[in-house]
Amino acid sequence: MKSNILIISVYYPPKLSIASNRIYSFAKYLDKSKYNIFVHTVDEGEEYQNDLEGVSITRVKNNPLLKTLPFTKRTNKIIHYAKVLYNKSILQMQKNIYQKWIDNSYTLLKQKIKEENIDLIISSFAPDASHVLALRLKQEFPHLKWIADMRDEMSQGIGLSEKTKKTYQKLEKEIFQNVDALTSVSKPLVDEFASLANNDKMLFKEIRNGYDFEMIKKEKNNTAFVITYTGNFYGERNPNNFLQALSRFIAEDKKRKIKVQLVGVKTHFNIPTNLLSMIEVIPPVGHQEAIEIMQKSDALLLIHPSNGRKGIFTGKLFEYLATLTPIIALVDENDVAAALIKKANAGYVADNSNGAKIYDILIQAYSEWENRVPREFNKAVIQKHHRYEQAKRLENLIEELLNER
């Protein structure tokens, strides 16, 4: 007899984000011979054709009194920061911008739990609305098993207002008192939540993000060393240190052939004069096209400045790995991303603040490209980060919980 699983998430396709991809992969890869999957999310008013057999989707509109403004990759810097300020004001004025969705969903899901004999709930943070809703349902139906999936820190997050921190602390305490298991994207974050919870009855498990396409190494025939960055820059995550090191690298030998592709990036940073002809800013592209651009590149640029937080992979890392393209990683050398890149033999690592080492790994990467030195990726390590494999880890946790009944 199949078990019935309810997944609650604000983010789900057609909404595009790493959060959506994570929840979609759970719905996609959990074994349909074992489970009936019910996904509950926000109705954004967009058309969406459910392409997963064995997965039922319900959507409820939010309709807050005051709405936050969306961001796009084409928004200029002034408008972007104006939206940030406006959205912060809206969040301060409203207890929870998803409160209408929570209230309306609660009524609908109480009925669904009874009609579909739901056995287990998985809820996804951030935002906190999914956990707030799951908490209410768990308190109404104590027999249900509940997994709280934490993509990010809650009360320990950096840059929180005092009000938000207190809100998260209160919610965390209630979650820890009611939840059966907690998952997060890296072991340091799992350990941090386990320390905060201090609850021997809870189960904890690392479920990483991943990639969801075939791992293929494509031949490169570029006449210049092509370095590609995909995504965007914001805050301390900017290319300034990389560009300074690259400028020095080119200045020392003008015969060096370099091309840098910035895909979907807003250029609110200064490009050194000697690099202007080498840098191409490419407008946002579809997901499949982005993968193809990465596969055709000679190196992929990853930037995540050290800020004291541990357990930060960044979602794009896994797709970078699966393209079997060397990674130039400007990340905390003592954190999980650096460790994974080294274990997979997937590239070069330097702290983003260490200009001298960034320069050194540029020399190494360029030299290996110029001399056609093959890189032997540890494909077995990378394969473990396919979304299917990570969903199987979640499945093991689900079975452990359901077998407790």
Order of alpha helices (4+ residues) and beta strands (2+ residues): beta-alpha-beta-beta-alpha-alpha-beta-alpha-beta-alpha-beta-alpha-beta-beta-alpha-beta-beta-alpha-beta-alpha-beta-alpha-beta-alpha-alpha-alpha
